[in-house]
């Protein structure tokens, strides 16, 4: 500032500069709930190729599955229209971080590493990792260690991929979607697949592939709605929505419809 200005003028200049600096500061970002309400939609990412959780009905071409029903229940409780975005699992979390959608409702397991980057709702599903093997497989794999020297197929970027890679001696082959994984298993290109126990139960009823359920090989996993950090109003609203659909039985009904069991509560 120029020297020699009268004190009163100097104070006026400083006040003007200070006010301009305040105006130049970025406004605090609105909570995701406010943005979604203004838009009228909830942008929901899911894989779209992961039955029975989320996939396209071969007859209608429309998205269906357990996650889709959960997403519709939550959106309805929030007073929003669900807007679905399908994306490969390998890039789904990165897309959330980039703001391409509001939430992921696609069997995202809660892990300490993911909690560092994103916020999660209260869990809406509980399950365990489970092996899938060929129907005529004679070897009884009771734990992951039994697959040392073997090839195991997993979903790319999944917690199952992390679990398999953490076991020395296992050759891990990652796939962008479940169908390719299971086809390679059926054709003998891999020795076993590692996936969600709820998916395995569904496959036994619906798949024509010569595969069967193997051993459960891990701890209980929690699945929740994932969204960007810094949205406390949105988090509270989603938790309230899940509490309501749990209380009225609609969440349990969706689980029974797709899995035949109530997987919405911790075992």
Protein Blocks (a to p, Z undefined) as FASTA:
>chain_A
ZZhiafklmmmmmmmmmmmmmmmpccddddfklmmmmnopacdddeklacfkbccdfklo
paedjklmmmmmmmmmnopacddddddfklmmmmmmnopafbdcehiacdfklmmmpccd
ddfbdcdddddddfklmbdcfbfklmgoiacdddehiaklmmmmmpghiacdddfbfklm
mmmmmnopafbdcddfklmmmmmmmpcbdcdddddfbdcddddddddehilklmmmmmmm
mmmmmmnommmmmmmmmnopafkbcZZ
